[in-house]
Amino acid sequence: FQFAGNLQQPVPLSQAQLVGIESERLLNKLISQLAAYPAIDRGRRKRCRDTPSAREGGMIEMADHDGVDCAFARQCAVRLDFDIAPGLGQVDDGDTEALLDAMREFQRVALFRVAIADRFGGLPLMKVSDRLTDVAELVIDLSARMAWRELVEKHGKPMHGERGNLEESGLLVVAYGKLGGLELGYGSDLDLVFLHNSEGSVQESSGPKPIDNQRYFVRLVQRMIHYLSVQTTSGRLYEIDTRLRPDGASGMLVASLSSFSRYQREEAWTWEHQALLRSRPVAGADALRDAYARTRIETLTRSVRQ
């Protein structure tokens, strides 16, 4: 990854204000209730009343009203561009726990806004999936930047190439399944595959405590997965599934792009080629994204011809 050094720099998505939620316990309860709520009849819709008492208590009252849309829900439906940067503004870059708390709060608030717009604001199903995907990608990006910063501080940056001609190595995060196909639901897990571009006679980090790049990227990915799936009092962000990587659960957690390409060409099963149809990079440098796109297109084109 070639991230900015300051985690407070905004993720390059549209600016939006986050809705303040006083109680995470109440927020989780609201989300679970919305998920279980029956389909809305066309003749009777729910109207959300944002009253002073509700604002003071950090909650939104729900009231029956015929044929009237919820103003708050309409606002959620038209302002669903998310920016995680405001939530990081008061957090020290070196405070991992505070960053994780901010990330969880952002995700909970964002899911709540999507749920309100989905249930009461008439947000189309495809847009719901798009917005849930946006949230997941922002969280993945932040977790990757956090893990990257910690590894760089301890071991330096991963470098590869030949003596006297080294360049920085990078990690690519590839989404499969529902995340890759922009079909994410509220309770969907994330199917992720991790690849790196390290190759050459020298593959080692540049810090005072250097380690080989394979070990470096494994540690990086392990930290990412921990941040995304660690169980806390407020639950976990996402379930992470990495079994779609080459050789499945028995394969290496992180593979090189060259070995991934060779695996797809020589060893992959038909269903693995089919899974590529819904795969796409969600984090990583442009050069790695382009290299993956070439491998994907070549693999799928060859499969069709065969």
Phi, psi and chi 1 to 4 in degrees:
 res  aa     phi    psi   chi1   chi2   chi3   chi4
   1 PHE       -  143.0  -81.8   99.4      -      -
   2 GLN  -116.2   78.7  -60.9  173.0   -1.7      -
   3 PHE   -92.2  160.0  -62.1  119.0      -      -
   4 ALA   -68.6  148.1      -      -      -      -
   5 GLY   -69.4  -27.6      -      -      -      -
   6 ASN   -99.2  119.8 -172.8  -12.0      -      -
   7 LEU   -69.7  -12.6  -68.7 -177.5      -      -
   8 GLN   -80.8   -8.8  -64.5  178.3   16.8      -
   9 GLN   -66.9  137.1  -66.8 -174.7    3.8      -
  10 PRO   -67.9  146.1   25.0  -33.8      -      -
  11 VAL   -69.1  138.2  176.4      -      -      -
  12 PRO   -73.4   67.2   26.8  -36.2      -      -
  13 LEU  -126.8  173.3  -69.9 -179.3      -      -
  14 SER   -61.5  146.8  -57.2      -      -      -
  15 GLN   -72.8  145.8  -66.6  -70.9  -30.5      -
  16 ALA  -159.9  149.9      -      -      -      -
  17 GLN   -86.7  140.1  -65.2 -180.0  -16.6      -
  18 LEU   -86.0  142.8  -63.8  178.4      -      -
  19 VAL   -79.2  127.1  179.7      -      -      -
  20 GLY   -74.6  129.8      -      -      -      -
  21 ILE  -122.2  118.3  -59.9  -64.9      -      -
  22 GLU   -72.9  -42.1  -61.2  -97.4  -18.1      -
  23 SER  -118.6  117.6  168.6      -      -      -
  24 GLU   -68.1  -31.4 -174.0  159.5  -25.8      -
  25 ARG   -61.4  -46.0  178.0 -170.5   60.2   80.1
  26 LEU   -65.4  -39.5  176.9   59.9      -      -
  27 LEU   -60.3  -47.5  177.8   58.9      -      -
  28 ASN   -61.3  -38.2  -69.0  -28.1      -      -
  29 LYS   -65.0  -42.2 -177.5  177.4  179.9 -179.5
  30 LEU   -63.6  -42.3  -77.2  171.2      -      -
  31 ILE   -62.0  -44.2  -69.1  176.1      -      -
  32 SER   -66.2  -36.4   63.0      -      -      -
  33 GLN   -68.5  -39.8  -71.3  178.5  -12.5      -
  34 LEU   -63.0  -40.0  -77.3  167.4      -      -
  35 ALA   -63.3  -31.8      -      -      -      -
  36 ALA   -93.5   -1.2      -      -      -      -
  37 TYR   -70.3  138.0 -155.8   86.3      -      -
  38 PRO   -67.3  159.0   24.5  -34.6      -      -
  39 ALA   -59.7  145.0      -      -      -      -
  40 ILE   -81.5  129.9  -60.4  175.5      -      -
  41 ASP   -76.0  142.9 -176.4   79.5      -      -
  42 ARG   -61.2  -31.8  -69.8 -173.9  178.4 -179.1
  43 GLY   -78.7  -20.0      -      -      -      -
  44 ARG  -134.8  120.4  -66.2 -178.3   61.4   81.7
  45 ARG  -119.0  159.4  -59.8  177.0   65.0   91.4
  46 LYS   -89.3  138.3  -68.5  -71.9 -178.4 -179.8
  47 ARG  -116.1  128.5  178.6  172.0 -179.6  -96.2
  48 CYS   -91.4  125.6  -52.1      -      -      -
  49 ARG  -105.3  117.0  -71.1 -167.4  -66.2  110.3
  50 ASP   -91.0   85.5 -174.1    8.6      -      -
  51 THR   -91.6  159.9   65.8      -      -      -
  52 PRO   -55.6  -42.4  -26.7   36.0      -      -
  53 SER   -65.6  -34.0   60.5      -      -      -
  54 ALA   -68.2  -42.1      -      -      -      -
  55 ARG   -62.7  -41.3  -74.2 -165.6  -63.4  -89.8
  56 GLU   -64.0  -34.4  -68.8  175.3    4.4      -
  57 GLY   -89.1   -0.8      -      -      -      -
  58 GLY    69.8   32.0      -      -      -      -
  59 MET  -137.8  167.9   58.2 -171.9  -62.6      -
  60 ILE  -122.0  122.7  -60.3  170.8      -      -
  61 GLU   -78.2  143.7  -66.0 -175.0   11.3      -
  62 MET  -111.4  131.9  -57.6  -74.5 -173.9      -
  63 ALA  -136.8  145.6      -      -      -      -
  64 ASP   -72.0  137.7  -76.5  -32.0      -      -
  65 HIS  -156.7  132.7 -165.0   84.1      -      -
  66 ASP   -80.5  124.7  -72.4  -17.1      -      -
  67 GLY    68.4   14.5      -      -      -      -
  68 VAL  -116.1  124.3  179.5      -      -      -
  69 ASP   -76.3  158.5  -71.6  -24.6      -      -
  70 CYS   -83.8  123.4  166.0      -      -      -
  71 ALA   -61.3  -40.1      -      -      -      -
  72 PHE   -64.6  -39.5  175.7   74.0      -      -
  73 ALA   -66.9  -39.1      -      -      -      -
  74 ARG   -63.8  -39.9  -69.7 -160.4  -54.8  -86.1
  75 GLN   -63.3  -41.5 -176.4 -177.8   31.6      -
  76 CYS   -61.5  -39.0  -75.6      -      -      -
  77 ALA   -67.4  -32.4      -      -      -      -
  78 VAL   -96.2   -9.3  -60.9      -      -      -
  79 ARG  -126.3   63.5  -60.2 -177.2   63.7 -168.8
  80 LEU  -112.2   30.7  -77.6  176.4      -      -
  81 ASP   -90.8  131.5  -67.9  -35.1      -      -
  82 PHE  -112.7  140.7  -59.2  113.1      -      -
  83 ASP  -134.5  120.4 -176.2    1.7      -      -
  84 ILE   -83.4  -12.5 -160.6  170.4      -      -
  85 ALA   -60.5  -43.0      -      -      -      -
  86 PRO   -56.9  -34.1  -26.8   36.2      -      -
  87 GLY   -71.5  -15.0      -      -      -      -
  88 LEU   -98.8   -3.4  -56.6  178.3      -      -
  89 GLY   -59.8  -32.6      -      -      -      -
  90 GLN  -104.5   14.5  -55.9  -59.2  -41.3      -
  91 VAL  -108.5  132.6  179.3      -      -      -
  92 ASP   -68.7  132.8 -177.2   -1.4      -      -
  93 ASP   -55.5  -32.1  -75.5   -3.3      -      -
  94 GLY   -86.0   -3.1      -      -      -      -
  95 ASP   -94.3   90.9 -168.2  -19.7      -      -
  96 THR   -61.8  -42.7  -59.0      -      -      -
  97 GLU   -62.1  -42.4  -71.6  -59.2  -39.6      -
  98 ALA   -66.3  -38.1      -      -      -      -
  99 LEU   -64.2  -40.6  -73.7  169.6      -      -
 100 LEU   -65.1  -40.2  -72.2  173.9      -      -
 101 ASP   -62.1  -43.6  -72.6  -19.2      -      -
 102 ALA   -63.3  -38.5      -      -      -      -
 103 MET   -65.6  -42.4 -177.0  163.4   61.1      -
 104 ARG   -65.3  -42.3  -65.9 -173.7 -167.7  106.1
 105 GLU   -63.0  -43.2 -179.5  179.8   -4.3      -
 106 PHE   -58.9  -46.4  162.6   79.6      -      -
 107 GLN   -64.2  -42.6 -168.0 -121.0   25.0      -
 108 ARG   -63.9  -45.3  -64.5  -69.1 -172.4  -90.8
 109 VAL   -64.7  -43.0  171.2      -      -      -
 110 ALA   -63.5  -43.7      -      -      -      -
 111 LEU   -63.8  -36.5  -69.7 -175.5      -      -
 112 PHE   -63.4  -44.2  174.4   69.6      -      -
 113 ARG   -63.6  -42.1  -68.1  178.2   61.6 -166.0
 114 VAL   -63.4  -41.9  174.2      -      -      -
 115 ALA   -63.7  -42.1      -      -      -      -
 116 ILE   -62.4  -47.0  -73.0  -69.6      -      -
 117 ALA   -65.4  -34.3      -      -      -      -
 118 ASP   -67.4  -48.7  177.3   16.3      -      -
 119 ARG   -79.7  -38.4 -177.7   55.8   65.3 -177.8
 120 PHE  -119.7  -11.7  -56.1  109.6      -      -
 121 GLY  -105.7    3.3      -      -      -      -
 122 GLY    71.2   27.2      -      -      -      -
 123 LEU   -70.4  125.4 -170.0   67.0      -      -
 124 PRO   -60.9  152.0  -22.1   33.2      -      -
 125 LEU   -57.1  -42.1  179.4   60.1      -      -
 126 MET   -63.8  -36.3  -69.7 -177.5   62.9      -
 127 LYS   -69.2  -34.6  -66.5  -65.4 -175.6 -179.2
 128 VAL   -60.5  -48.1  171.4      -      -      -
 129 SER   -61.6  -40.2  -62.7      -      -      -
 130 ASP   -61.0  -45.0  -70.9  -13.4      -      -
 131 ARG   -70.3  -38.1  -61.5  -68.0   76.8   80.9
 132 LEU   -64.7  -35.6  -66.6  175.4      -      -
 133 THR   -66.8  -41.4  -61.3      -      -      -
 134 ASP   -57.4  -45.0  -69.8  -17.4      -      -
 135 VAL   -61.7  -46.9  173.4      -      -      -
 136 ALA   -61.4  -41.1      -      -      -      -
 137 GLU   -66.6  -37.5  -70.2 -174.2   22.5      -
 138 LEU   -63.1  -42.7  -78.3  167.2      -      -
 139 VAL   -67.0  -41.1  171.2      -      -      -
 140 ILE   -60.7  -44.3  -69.9  170.9      -      -
 141 ASP   -62.5  -43.8 -178.4   80.1      -      -
 142 LEU   -66.2  -42.5  178.4   58.2      -      -
 143 SER   -62.7  -36.3   66.9      -      -      -
 144 ALA   -67.3  -42.5      -      -      -      -
 145 ARG   -66.1  -38.1  -69.2 -167.4  -69.9  155.6
 146 MET   -63.2  -47.5  -70.6  170.3   57.3      -
 147 ALA   -64.7  -40.5      -      -      -      -
 148 TRP   -60.7  -47.1 -179.4  -94.2      -      -
 149 ARG   -59.4  -42.5 -174.8 -153.7   64.8 -138.6
 150 GLU   -66.5  -40.4  -67.6 -176.9    6.5      -
 151 LEU   -69.1  -38.6  -94.3  -67.4      -      -
 152 VAL   -64.4  -41.0  168.4      -      -      -
 153 GLU   -62.0  -33.6  -71.4  178.2   -6.2      -
 154 LYS   -90.7  -40.4 -172.7  173.2 -177.3  179.4
 155 HIS  -123.0   -1.6  -60.1  -69.0      -      -
 156 GLY    82.4 -172.9      -      -      -      -
 157 LYS   -88.8  144.4  -64.6 -179.3  178.8 -179.7
 158 PRO   -72.8  131.3   27.5  -33.9      -      -
 159 MET  -123.3  152.5  -51.8  -63.2  -66.8      -
 160 HIS  -149.6  162.7   73.2  -86.0      -      -
 161 GLY   131.3 -148.2      -      -      -      -
 162 GLU  -110.4  157.0  -54.4  -58.7  -35.4      -
 163 ARG   -53.6  130.3  -65.7  -74.6  179.7 -171.2
 164 GLY    83.0   -4.7      -      -      -      -
 165 ASN  -144.6   64.8 -173.9   27.1      -      -
 166 LEU   -99.1  151.1  -60.4  179.8      -      -
 167 GLU  -137.7  159.5   59.9 -178.0  -85.9      -
 168 GLU   -71.9  136.2 -176.1  177.3  -25.6      -
 169 SER   -86.8  158.4  -52.4      -      -      -
 170 GLY  -136.4  162.7      -      -      -      -
 171 LEU  -113.0  140.1 -179.9   74.5      -      -
 172 LEU  -117.6  130.7 -177.4   69.8      -      -
 173 VAL  -104.8  120.8 -177.2      -      -      -
 174 VAL  -112.1  128.9 -179.4      -      -      -
 175 ALA   -94.8  136.1      -      -      -      -
 176 TYR  -117.3  180.0  -82.3   68.4      -      -
 177 GLY    61.1 -138.9      -      -      -      -
 178 LYS   -67.1  -38.1  -69.0 -175.1  177.2 -179.4
 179 LEU   -66.5  -44.2  177.9   60.9      -      -
 180 GLY   -65.2  -34.1      -      -      -      -
 181 GLY   -91.6   10.3      -      -      -      -
 182 LEU    57.3   40.9  -57.7  175.8      -      -
 183 GLU  -124.3   28.3  -60.5  173.5   -7.5      -
 184 LEU   -65.3  137.8 -151.7   63.7      -      -
 185 GLY  -108.2  178.8      -      -      -      -
 186 TYR   -63.2  -35.5  -67.7  104.2      -      -
 187 GLY  -110.0   16.5      -      -      -      -
 188 SER   -69.8  145.0  -61.5      -      -      -
 189 ASP   -86.4  171.4   60.0    0.0      -      -
 190 LEU  -110.2  118.3  -54.5 -176.9      -      -
 191 ASP   -89.9  111.6  -66.0  -60.0      -      -
 192 LEU  -125.4  142.7  -59.2  177.6      -      -
 193 VAL  -125.3  138.2  170.0      -      -      -
 194 PHE  -116.6  129.0  -58.0   91.1      -      -
 195 LEU  -131.4  153.2  -54.4  171.2      -      -
 196 HIS  -132.7  166.6   64.4   75.8      -      -
 197 ASN  -112.8   21.0   65.5  -21.7      -      -
 198 SER   -75.1  128.5  179.1      -      -      -
 199 GLU  -160.4  162.7   56.8 -175.8   12.3      -
 200 GLY   117.4  178.7      -      -      -      -
 201 SER   -74.3  -22.0   61.4      -      -      -
 202 VAL  -115.8  120.2  178.8      -      -      -
 203 GLN  -140.8   86.9  -60.0 -173.6   51.3      -
 204 GLU  -155.0  152.2 -170.2  176.1   68.5      -
 205 SER   -76.5  161.9   61.9      -      -      -
 206 SER  -100.2    0.7   60.8      -      -      -
 207 GLY   -81.7 -177.2      -      -      -      -
 208 PRO   -67.7  -21.0   22.8  -33.6      -      -
 209 LYS  -120.3   72.1  -62.7 -179.4  179.7  179.4
 210 PRO   -69.3  146.6   27.0  -34.6      -      -
 211 ILE  -135.3  160.1   57.7  175.8      -      -
 212 ASP   -69.2  153.3   67.9   85.0      -      -
 213 ASN   -64.0  -34.7  -74.5   -7.1      -      -
 214 GLN   -61.0  -45.2 -178.3   60.7   35.2      -
 215 ARG   -66.2  -37.4 -170.6 -172.8  -50.6  176.6
 216 TYR   -58.5  -49.9 -170.9  103.4      -      -
 217 PHE   -71.9  -31.8  -74.7  117.0      -      -
 218 VAL   -62.5  -45.2  167.6      -      -      -
 219 ARG   -63.9  -39.4  -68.9 -176.5 -178.7 -178.9
 220 LEU   -59.8  -48.8  175.1   65.3      -      -
 221 VAL   -67.7  -39.0  169.7      -      -      -
 222 GLN   -59.6  -40.2  -72.8  174.0  -23.6      -
 223 ARG   -66.9  -42.4  -69.8 -172.2 -174.5 -139.9
 224 MET   -57.0  -49.9  -78.1 -175.2   58.9      -
 225 ILE   -62.0  -39.0  -66.7  174.8      -      -
 226 HIS   -61.3  -46.0  172.9   73.1      -      -
 227 TYR   -61.7  -38.7  -65.3  152.8      -      -
 228 LEU   -77.8  -28.9  -67.8  169.6      -      -
 229 SER  -120.5    1.3   60.1      -      -      -
 230 VAL   -62.5  137.9   62.2      -      -      -
 231 GLN   -84.9  125.2 -174.6   71.2   41.0      -
 232 THR  -124.6 -178.5   67.2      -      -      -
 233 THR   -63.3  -24.9   54.3      -      -      -
 234 SER   -97.8   12.4   59.1      -      -      -
 235 GLY    94.9 -163.3      -      -      -      -
 236 ARG  -118.9  159.6   69.4 -179.7   68.1 -166.3
 237 LEU   -71.2  -56.8  -70.9  168.2      -      -
 238 TYR  -148.7  154.9  -63.7  100.5      -      -
 239 GLU   -85.1  132.6  -66.8  -83.4   -4.2      -
 240 ILE  -110.4  129.3  -53.6  -61.5      -      -
 241 ASP  -119.4  118.6 -169.5  -20.1      -      -
 242 THR  -112.1   16.4   62.1      -      -      -
 243 ARG   -76.2   -6.7  -68.0  174.6  -64.9  177.9
 244 LEU   -85.9    2.8  -71.6  176.1      -      -
 245 ARG   -69.4  164.2   64.3 -174.3 -173.8  -91.1
 246 PRO   -53.5  132.4  -29.2   36.0      -      -
 247 ASP    68.7   12.3  -68.8  -40.2      -      -
 248 GLY    62.1 -145.5      -      -      -      -
 249 ALA   -63.2  -21.4      -      -      -      -
 250 SER   -87.7   -7.8   62.1      -      -      -
 251 GLY   -84.4  172.9      -      -      -      -
 252 MET   -68.8  143.6  -67.6 -172.1  -63.2      -
 253 LEU   -62.5  -35.2 -175.7   59.4      -      -
 254 VAL  -128.0  129.7 -169.4      -      -      -
 255 ALA  -118.4  157.9      -      -      -      -
 256 SER   -78.1  155.3   67.7      -      -      -
 257 LEU   -60.9  -37.5  -83.2  163.5      -      -
 258 SER   -67.0  -41.5   57.1      -      -      -
 259 SER   -70.1  -34.0   66.1      -      -      -
 260 PHE   -62.8  -44.8  177.4   83.2      -      -
 261 SER   -62.4  -43.2  177.9      -      -      -
 262 ARG   -64.8  -39.5 -176.8  169.8   56.3 -105.8
 263 TYR   -63.2  -45.1  176.6   85.1      -      -
 264 GLN   -63.8  -32.6  -65.9  -64.2  -26.6      -
 265 ARG   -79.6  -34.8 -175.4  172.1   58.8 -107.7
 266 GLU  -114.4  -26.8  -60.1  175.0    0.8      -
 267 GLU  -125.1  -21.0  -57.5  179.1   43.1      -
 268 ALA   -65.2  145.2      -      -      -      -
 269 TRP   -80.8  166.8  -65.1   83.4      -      -
 270 THR   -59.6  -41.7  -59.6      -      -      -
 271 TRP   -64.9  -27.3   68.1  -95.2      -      -
 272 GLU   -70.7  -35.7  -68.6  177.7  -74.1      -
 273 HIS   -67.8  -37.7  -70.1  165.2      -      -
 274 GLN   -63.8  -36.8  -67.8  172.1  -21.3      -
 275 ALA   -64.3  -28.0      -      -      -      -
 276 LEU   -62.5  -25.8  -77.6  176.9      -      -
 277 LEU   -58.5  -34.1  -72.4  169.4      -      -
 278 ARG  -106.6   24.1  -63.7 -155.5  -58.6  170.5
 279 SER  -101.5  150.0   70.6      -      -      -
 280 ARG  -164.1  147.5   60.5 -172.5 -179.8   87.5
 281 PRO   -68.7  140.3  -18.5   32.2      -      -
 282 VAL  -122.0   -9.6  -67.1      -      -      -
 283 ALA  -159.3  142.0      -      -      -      -
 284 GLY   134.1  165.6      -      -      -      -
 285 ALA   -67.5  155.2      -      -      -      -
 286 ASP   -59.8  -37.5  -70.4  -18.5      -      -
 287 ALA   -62.5  -38.5      -      -      -      -
 288 LEU   -70.9  -38.4  -82.7   71.9      -      -
 289 ARG   -61.5  -43.3  -67.0  170.8 -177.2 -106.2
 290 ASP   -64.9  -40.9  -67.2  -18.1      -      -
 291 ALA   -64.0  -39.9      -      -      -      -
 292 TYR   -66.4  -41.4  178.4   81.4      -      -
 293 ALA   -60.1  -39.4      -      -      -      -
 294 ARG   -64.7  -43.9  -71.5 -167.2  -64.0  -89.4
 295 THR   -61.6  -43.3  -65.2      -      -      -
 296 ARG   -62.1  -47.8  177.9  176.8  177.6  -88.2
 297 ILE   -64.8  -44.2  -67.8  173.1      -      -
 298 GLU   -61.2  -42.2  -69.4  171.1    1.4      -
 299 THR   -65.1  -47.2  -59.4      -      -      -
 300 LEU   -68.1  -38.4  -65.9  176.7      -      -
 301 THR   -64.6  -43.1  -58.8      -      -      -
 302 ARG   -66.1  -36.9 -175.2  169.9   53.5 -107.7
 303 SER   -65.3  -40.0  -62.8      -      -      -
 304 VAL   -65.9  -41.7  169.9      -      -      -
 305 ARG   -66.1  -32.9  -71.7  173.8  178.6  172.4
 306 GLN   -75.2      -  -66.6  174.9  -11.3      -
